[in-house]
Amino acid sequence: MNIKSAVHHVLSENNLKSREDLDIWCGKDGRLKIYSLVEGLASKHWNRINNPKASVRYYYEKKLTGYKISL
């Protein structure tokens, strides 16, 4: 699994549709929760790229409403 599909999987499994949903779901740990899950699902891809957290941010910002780049 790559990072893009892992982010999609996490968002779908947890019914996250907006930035606010993600904020509530992540809670006090900030984005560490989503980073950890995506790293676990896409560990090979995670270890191959320079800044995997930036990649995760890009994909969830693109999918969720409430971000400037959301579709």
N, C-alpha and C positions, 0 to 999 in steps of 0.2 A: 504494500500500500504506500502511496506517496502522501506528502503533506496535504495537498489539495483535497484528496479523497478522505483523508483522516479528519480534516476540519469539517468537511461536509457531513461525515458520519457522526461526529460529536454534536454538531448543531442539530442534526435531524433526530438523533436518539434522545436529546434533551429538550426538544421542541423550542429551540432558541430562534427567535425571529427578529429580534431588535437588540440594539445596544443595551437598552435597559434590562432585557431578559438576561443578557450575558453578565451584566453587572450584578444582578441578583443571584444568578447561578454561581458565579465565581466567589461571591462573598468577600470576606475580609482578606483572603489570600491574593486578591487581585487576579491577574491573568495566569498565575502559576498553575491553577487547576487545568485550564485548557492546554497550556503548554505541556504539562506532564502527560495528559491523556494522548495528545497528538504525538509526542515523543515515543510513547509506548506503542502506539499503533503503526507509526512510520519510522521506526528507529533507523533502518538502513538509509533512508532518504535524509533523515534528520542529521545523521553523522557525516553525510557527504557534502553538505552545503555550509557556507561560512556563517550565515546568520539565520538559523532556522526560525527563531522567534519572529523575526521580521516577515518571514514568509507566512507564518501562521497568522500574524496580524493582517497582512495583505488579504488573505483569503477570507477571514471572518469579517473584515471591514467591507469587503466586496459583497458578501452574502446578506449581512444584517442591515436593517434600516437604522437610521440614526447616525450614519457615517457619511462623509462627503462623497466617498467613492461607491457607495452602495448602489445597486442597480434598481 
